[in-house]
Amino acid sequence: MIAFMDRDQQKRVILWCTPRSCSSAFTRAILNKGKVEFLNEKYFKSFYFSKDRVSDRYDGKGGQFSAQTRQGLTYKEAKSCYEQRYEGAELVFGKEMAVYLVDRLQSLDYVPRGYQHTFLIRNPAKSVPSLYNCLTDERNATKEFDTLEASYKPLHQLFHLIREESGRVPVLIDADDLLQNPDAIIRQYCRRTGLTFHKEMLEWDSGAVPDKTHWHRWPGWYDTLLKSSGFKKQEEIGHTMVKELPQDIQKCIETNMPYYEHLLKFRLMPEVNDVTDE
């Protein structure tokens, strides 16, 4: 049986999500906790650059990546990055895209051990257009849209693998709830994962986090986050109208919606009256 929590004093939590699900904003809140070792999408190198890569998106045109990144990591090497000990960290926090493990979710062989696995979802009618806009942003030199990268199926599959193996419903939050009531949702998340809530998690200094993030290197992907100092309510954020999108993008939204709606049934509900200091 996979070990879901480390037994020593170093807490380990990983957030699984789909692209454009507000996961970086959530990560920004976590990084305000203090002694956090942040592991960002280690399977990215495996999915795009390893000899076992699934996607050829950056094949022959990965010049924006360092030589180290383009060398890739095998899936087992990426997993081992999560499982090593990080001295000086009170929390090891990982953010990962479940789609990077597509075709490797028949079992939990490629899922990091020693972690509490948590999930973040977002309505595909919002996440898919956002991904489409990023991929077609001329600053990113990549104009193709691959429906696989937007797929909710791997996330759905992983959620139920973790649920079956652990015998518990994994912690899952919805981006709309997070943006509408970040105080209540983050308190709930902390309570369920055993983390200590700090009010500093709701506000931060704009810009990247020195020595921890490289968001400033990716135009179009993190512009809003880098300018932010906290969560923005949903009505403050504009979205591309679905009916204005190409047919294949609309179809991608339609395909993913049943997976999203099923997972939505398991989400944490905000306890709006439970806002006492911890």
C-alpha positions in Angstrom: 0.0 0.0 0.0 1.3 3.5 -0.9 2.3 5.7 2.0 0.2 8.8 1.8 1.9 10.9 4.6 5.4 11.2 5.7 5.9 9.9 9.3 8.5 12.5 10.3 8.1 16.2 11.0 8.3 17.2 7.3 4.8 17.6 5.9 4.3 16.7 2.3 1.4 17.8 0.3 0.9 17.7 -3.5 -1.8 19.5 -5.5 -3.0 17.8 -8.7 -4.8 19.9 -11.3 -5.4 20.7 -14.9 -3.8 23.7 -16.8 -5.3 27.1 -16.1 -7.1 26.1 -12.9 -5.7 28.9 -10.7 -3.2 26.5 -9.3 -0.3 29.0 -9.4 -2.4 31.5 -7.4 -3.1 28.8 -4.9 0.6 27.9 -4.8 1.4 31.6 -4.2 -0.8 31.4 -1.1 1.0 28.3 0.2 4.5 29.9 -0.4 3.6 32.6 2.1 3.7 30.0 4.9 7.5 30.3 5.3 9.8 27.3 5.2 8.3 25.7 2.1 10.2 23.6 -0.5 8.2 24.1 -3.7 8.4 21.3 -6.3 6.9 22.6 -9.5 5.7 20.1 -12.2 8.6 17.7 -12.1 6.8 15.5 -14.6 6.8 18.3 -17.1 10.3 17.3 -18.2 9.1 13.7 -18.6 6.0 14.5 -20.5 7.6 16.9 -23.0 11.4 16.1 -23.1 12.3 12.6 -21.9 12.9 9.6 -24.1 9.5 8.4 -23.0 7.8 11.8 -23.7 4.1 11.8 -24.6 3.9 15.2 -26.3 6.0 16.5 -29.1 4.9 20.1 -28.6 8.4 21.4 -28.0 10.2 18.9 -30.2 12.9 20.9 -32.1 11.6 24.2 -30.8 12.3 24.2 -27.1 14.8 27.0 -27.2 13.1 28.9 -24.4 14.0 26.1 -22.0 17.4 25.5 -20.4 19.6 22.7 -21.7 19.0 21.0 -18.3 15.2 21.0 -18.9 15.5 19.8 -22.5 17.4 16.8 -21.3 14.3 15.6 -19.5 13.7 13.3 -16.6 12.5 9.8 -16.8 9.2 9.3 -15.1 10.9 7.4 -12.3 13.5 10.1 -11.9 10.8 12.7 -11.6 9.1 10.6 -9.0 12.3 10.4 -7.0 12.6 14.2 -6.9 9.5 14.2 -4.8 10.5 11.4 -2.5 13.9 12.8 -1.5 14.3 14.7 1.8 14.6 18.5 1.7 16.5 19.7 4.6 15.3 22.9 6.4 11.8 22.7 4.9 8.8 22.3 7.2 6.5 21.7 4.2 7.3 20.1 0.9 4.6 21.3 -1.5 4.2 20.0 -5.1 2.1 21.2 -7.9 1.5 18.8 -10.7 -0.7 18.4 -13.8 -2.4 15.0 -13.8 -2.2 14.8 -17.6 1.6 14.3 -17.4 0.8 10.8 -16.1 -1.6 9.9 -18.8 -1.3 6.2 -19.8 0.6 5.6 -16.5 -2.4 5.6 -14.2 -3.3 1.9 -14.3 -1.7 1.8 -10.9 0.0 4.2 -8.5 3.5 3.1 -9.5 4.4 6.6 -10.8 2.7 8.6 -8.0 5.0 10.0 -5.4 5.0 8.3 -2.0 4.8 10.0 1.3 2.4 12.7 0.3 -1.2 13.8 1.0 -2.6 14.0 -2.4 -5.1 16.9 -3.0 -6.9 18.2 -6.1 -8.0 21.4 -7.7 -10.5 21.6 -10.5 -12.0 24.4 -12.6 -14.9 24.6 -14.9 -13.6 23.6 -18.4 -15.6 26.5 -19.9 -13.1 28.7 -18.1 -9.9 26.6 -18.0 -9.9 25.4 -21.6 -10.4 28.9 -23.3 -7.7 30.2 -20.9 -5.3 27.5 -22.1 -6.2 28.1 -25.7 -5.4 31.8 -25.3 -2.0 31.1 -23.7 -1.0 28.6 -26.4 -2.0 30.9 -29.2 -0.3 34.0 -27.6 2.3 35.1 -30.2 4.8 35.7 -27.4 4.9 31.9 -26.7 5.9 30.8 -30.2 3.5 27.8 -30.0 0.2 28.1 -31.8 -1.1 24.5 -31.7 -3.8 23.5 -29.3 -3.7 19.8 -28.2 -6.9 18.6 -26.5 -4.8 16.1 -24.5 -3.2 18.9 -22.5 -6.6 20.1 -21.5 -8.0 16.7 -20.6 -9.7 16.1 -17.3 -9.8 12.3 -17.7 -6.3 11.7 -16.1 -7.3 13.9 -13.1 -10.5 12.0 -12.7 -8.7 8.7 -12.9 -6.0 9.7 -10.4 -8.6 11.1 -7.9 -10.4 7.7 -7.8 -7.1 5.7 -7.6 -6.1 7.8 -4.6 -9.6 7.4 -3.1 -9.6 3.7 -3.6 -6.1 3.1 -2.2 -6.4 5.4 0.8 -10.0 4.6 1.7 -10.7 8.3 2.0 -12.1 11.0 -0.2 -9.1 13.1 -1.2 -9.2 16.8 -0.5 -10.6 18.6 -3.6 -11.3 22.3 -4.1 -13.0 24.1 -7.0 -11.4 27.2 -8.4 -14.7 29.2 -8.4 -15.2 28.5 -4.6 -11.5 29.5 -4.1 -11.9 32.8 -5.9 -15.2 33.7 -4.3 -14.2 32.9 -0.8 -10.5 32.3 -0.4 -10.5 32.7 3.4 -13.0 29.9 4.0 -11.6 27.6 1.3 -8.0 27.9 2.4 -8.9 27.4 6.0 -10.8 24.3 5.1 -7.8 23.0 3.0 -5.4 23.6 5.8 -7.6 21.9 8.3 -8.1 18.8 6.1 -4.3 18.6 5.3 -3.1 19.3 8.8 -1.4 22.6 7.8 -1.4 25.7 9.9 -3.5 28.5 8.4 -1.9 32.0 8.4 -3.8 35.1 7.3 -0.7 36.0 5.2 -1.8 33.2 2.9 -4.5 35.5 1.6 -2.3 38.4 0.5 1.2 38.6 -1.0 3.6 41.0 -2.6 3.2 41.2 -6.4 5.9 39.6 -8.6 7.7 36.3 -8.5 8.9 34.6 -5.3 12.8 34.9 -5.2 14.5 31.5 -5.5 11.2 29.6 -5.7 9.3 30.6 -8.9 10.2 31.5 -12.5 6.8 32.8 -13.5 8.3 36.0 -14.9 9.9 34.0 -17.7 6.6 33.0 -19.2 4.7 35.8 -20.8 1.0 35.3 -21.2 0.8 32.5 -18.7 1.4 34.3 -15.4 0.8 38.0 -16.2 -2.2 38.4 -14.0 -0.7 36.5 -11.1 2.5 38.5 -11.1 0.5 41.7 -10.9 -1.7 40.4 -8.1 -1.5 40.8 -4.4 -4.3 38.3 -3.5 -7.2 36.4 -4.9 -9.7 38.1 -7.2 -13.4 37.3 -7.1 -14.8 35.6 -10.2 -16.8 38.6 -11.4 -13.6 40.6 -11.6 -12.0 38.2 -14.1 -12.9 38.3 -17.8 -13.3 35.1 -19.8 -13.4 34.3 -23.5 -17.0 33.6 -24.6 -17.3 30.0 -25.5 -19.5 30.6 -28.5 -16.7 32.7 -30.0 -14.2 29.9 -29.9 -13.2 27.5 -32.7 -15.4 24.3 -32.9 -12.6 22.0 -31.7 -12.2 24.1 -28.6 -15.9 24.0 -27.9 -15.8 20.3 -28.4 -13.0 20.0 -25.9 -15.0 21.8 -23.3 -18.0 19.6 -23.9 -15.9 16.4 -23.6 -14.3 17.4 -20.3 -17.5 18.7 -18.7 -18.8 15.3 -17.4 -15.5 14.6 -15.6 -15.5 18.1 -14.0 -19.2 17.8 -12.9 -18.5 14.4 -11.4 -15.5 15.6 -9.4 -17.4 18.7 -8.3 -19.6 16.5 -6.1 -16.6 15.8 -3.9 -15.4 19.4 -3.4 -14.8 21.1 -0.1 -17.6 23.5 0.7 -16.7 26.8 2.2 -17.8 27.3 5.8 -18.4 31.0 5.6 -19.0 31.5 9.3 -15.9 29.6 10.4 -13.4 32.4 10.2 -11.9 32.4 13.7 -8.1 32.8 13.9 -6.0 29.7 14.1 
